[in-house]
Amino acid sequence: MEQFFVVVKIIAPIVAAIGLGILARKKDMMTPEEIHGLQQFVIRFALPCVVFNACLSSNIGAESLGSMALVLILILASTLGGFYARKKLFPYHNLPLLFSTQETGLLGIPLFMVLFGADQVYHMGVLDLTQAVFFYITVAILSSSTGENPSPVDIFKKVITSPLLIVCALALALNFSGIGAWMMDIGIGGVLTECTGFFAQTVSVLMIFCVGYNFSLSKNNRSAIFKVSVVHFILFACSGLLVQLGLFLLPNVGAVTRWAVLMYTTLPPSYIAPSLGKAEEDFAVASGVCSLLTIASLLVFCMIAVFAL
């Protein structure tokens, strides 16, 4: 019974935040512009603070590098599969983006932080760093098909100017070089992590609230939404099992690394995917897939909470 209430205490705030988000949309308590503002605050300021703190003080070993390499192969295969499926099965312009990146930033990292703490977020942060290249390349390809024509320089600028990637790379550089440990020893590091930790406190509740607000399923495209969602879930579930098997071949892989990979492979696609559609149907299907797979991801999160604690 005690274990039951431990899990409930973790899950109940998540459900409450989603419910409040849904309520805020139905009652017009907040506008889409206000929700977008909250998301931008988290993406540009709060979430980078979480990742910076975790990567600065983390002990990143072979297991993290191994999971990054395995996820790199996974995303490459799923991205190519997404472009193939668009040609052969589902003729939606933005379909490849549903398979080229998982929503680690707005959902994965906040949920992971709830279960394992902010100091362990780097396990999920390095996976987000791994998929970034495929994300921006896919966005560039899809944008060029809608009349825009981003150059390789534009793509490179997008990659290196992402706040999340900048702070992740900076913190890892400080960590590996030993400068981070030196900063901690003289006291500067403690002041820095205290400041960034203050901003980090807002991440989980704001992002999960926004997930509830943005939840939607189009009645006219439910069949297509269900089919694409099933393909996505099965593909990443099977790929996730292969990654887990690959991790067994690496020595001293910790349980948290395995949980991070499991959670990563069960996340919904990037919430940016709907905005890359050419037609209204593209937007409706992508929005529905993101919403439906968000529910699936939250159910998996509940199961992870039961077994991981």
Secondary structure, 3 states (H helix, E strand, C coil): CHHHHHHHHHHHHHHHHHHHHHHHHHCCCCCHHHHHHHHHHHHHHHHHHHHHHHHHHCCCCHHHHHHHHHHHHHHHHHHHHHHHHHHHCCCCCCCCHHHHCECHHHHHHHHHHHHHCHHHCHHHHHHHHHHHHHHHHHHHHHHHCCCCCCCHHHHHHHHHCCHHHHHHHHHHHHHHHCHHHHHHHHCHHHHHHHHHHHHHCCHHHHHHHHHHHCCCCCHHHHHHHHHHHHHHHHHHHHHHHHHHHHHHCCCCCCHHHHHHHHHHHCCCECCCHHHHCCCHHHHHHHHHHHHHHHHHHHHHHHHHHHHHC
